[in-house]
Amino acid sequence: MSLGDEREASGGYGGTGQTRTRLPESTGDVYGGARRGGRSSSRSLVTVVGVVVLLIAAIAFANRGGDDSGPTSGDENQPNSSTTAASGARPVEGKAGGIPAGFAQDEQGAQSAAANYAAALGSDGMFNAARRHEIVQAIADPTAVDRLQSGFDNDYSADFLKRIGLNDDGSAPEGKTFVNRTLPAGTKATSFSSSAATVEVWCNGLFGLAGEDSTNPVTSSWFTVTMKLNWSGGDWKVLESTQRTGPTPVTGDNPISGSDEISKAVQEFGGFTYAR
């Protein structure tokens, strides 16, 4: 089951301004109207030129960067586009225990590590004891391995596996497909230093048994995982992992797929290495 089942968008900012100049309307046919005196035409031309000059000056003043001493509108606390935009940088070069490893010792590296670790801890591998221990050994800080492993072993007890319809080894019964995936939607570092970081990972989770007569059909949930990371042995490692429900968007009106389609999708669509 996903982390969301186990334990309980950034909008654009700013706007566009438009300045429209209303030109004098003609009082008659441009070609057939009465001629105005030369003095009147000159005064009108001077007036129009003066208005245009003033308009250009006003636009330049409005668009120029304000100084720091002036009053603020409160927008300085709003995130800019770079806050939530993908960096485009490759997160890692290698893996450990089948999990991405070797993250950079910076804030982006910590966020990428947290996203990949959330996916690993929310995978179907956690339901098999041997694979679960391998995952924990790969991502946990050496000082936290025993504590995390003991906690997860208690969570994935034999009674729990039986209750959700799995075999003792965490596999699905014959004729059914076990679905358990955690899909990070975004990350946010709430604290960071070169040796420690706290990162929140907003996730969508899929969990259930796909197959005929399944009493535990595949469902989705939304939750946020908070990870405390420590820089150890040249990589980010997990000290602690907690979670809370949401933020949860409104469910769409997509038609529900059949169990065969869900089973096929799980078998054919692989996971990702997540990058900030």
Secondary structure, DSSP 4 states (H G I P E B T S, - for coil): --HHHH---PPP----------PPPPSS-TTTSPPPPHHHHHHHHHHHHHHHHHHHHHHHHHHSPPPTTS---SGGGS--HHHHS-------SEEETTEEE---SSHHHHHHHHHHHHHHHTSGGGGSHHHHHHHHHHHB-TTTHHHHHHHHHHHT-HHHHHHTT--TTSPPPTT-EEEEEEEEEEEEEEEE-SSEEEEEEEEEEEEEEESTT-SS--EEEEEEEEEEEEEETTEEEEEEEEEEE---PPP--PPPPPHHHHHHHHHH--------
